[in-house]
Amino acid sequence: MEKKILTPEVQIFIDANLHSDLHSLLLKKSPFPEISMHEIVQQIKGKKVAQKKFPFLLKEGIVFPPNLNLEQASSQSTAEYKAKNVEGKTFLDLTTGFGIDAYFLSQNFTEVTLVEQNSPLLETVKHNWTILERKAAFLNENLEEFLKKNTAKFDVVYVDPARRDDNKNKKFLLEDLSPNLLEIQGQLAEISSQTISKLSPLIDISYLISVLKNISKIEIIALRNEVKELLVYIEGDAKLHDVKISCINLESDDADFTFNFQEEKTAVSLFSEPKQFLYIPNNTVLKSGAFNLVSEKFSLKKLHPNTHFYTSDVVLNHFPGRILKIDTVDSKDISKGGKYNIISKNYPLTPDQIKKKYKISDGGDFYLIFTQTQKGKIILKSQ
């Protein structure tokens, strides 16, 4: 398929239709006898995805796989981040997929082995790596079969389990993934002193630490405050009480927030009514569950045990999240027909219900924050 789709006339047609309506295009007959319109549209979709998700692949000669493989692939930003602190001689990716993570993670290794059971997908990756002038051993094998017969050792092993079942429904518990890390963690420990696994952002961190052995670090990775994945580092000599949690918000100005998992268990929050500044942790911090530790580490007061907002009279510019200067307002002072950016946390009404009740709409320069303190419901305003 690569040779046919890469002919100059087909590529010119693809580039000329990058902004065309793809549904309409699919109804048309292909102008090329040996290439279907479905195959052409797939390459158009791939290029459009690459423009935002992995622009390094916007290079002449690159071929794109089906939609599901594009969707499951990491973004260039998260893959580049993963590669920053990983190096060695031998690297093994047991679940290569479209190879975005493998491409960046393997850049600091001299020997690279890529395992992928989907033969057409692996051929696409092999072709693209040739275009990108990167070398690897490409093995079209089932992961479990590879592990049974493999006798080699690797400095780093990477695994990104499939998070969909046969009906394409999303899964995130370890026992529901393919491969099941709980079943193969012993085999992984035998072939490498370090395994890195990419997991769903929905998975519970306490659960992970309770079922996986020798976790040294968990990174919660977000892209512009949308949590994309949990990256789990497993090392042979790691101890349960030493698990480090790092909150990383890429393409933002937020500072990283790192702590030891056990610290949250002993941390204590202090509480107060709202002061001059309100602190809203970013989504990586919220995912980490370090709600008491945020109060303790940053010397901030919490509004309520179940309201993960913090406050102070002095602004802390290194806080990992938003900082708003606030005033308390009475509901009678909310202008009907006005426009506000609405935040509702630990409050009985949703943003839509609030808009309906107060006859307001989204937008404008002001925030209205509906929440609770230990004294009860409260409305805060910020510009």
Secondary structure by P-SEA (a helix, b strand, c coil): cccccccaaaaaaaaacccccaaaaaacccccccccaaaaaaaaaaaaaaacccccccccccccccaaaaaacccaaaaaaaaccccccbbbbccccccaaaaaaaccccbbbbbbccaaaaaaaaaaaaaaccccccccccaaaaaacccccccbbbbbccccccccccccccccccccccccaaaaaaaccbbbbbbbccccaaaaaaccccccccccccccccccbbbbbbccccccccbbbbbbbccccccbbbbbccccccbbbbbbccccbbbbbcaaaaaacaaaaaaaaacbbbccccccccccccccccccbbbbbbbbbccccccccbbbbcccccccccaaaaaaaacccccccbbbbbbcccccccccccc
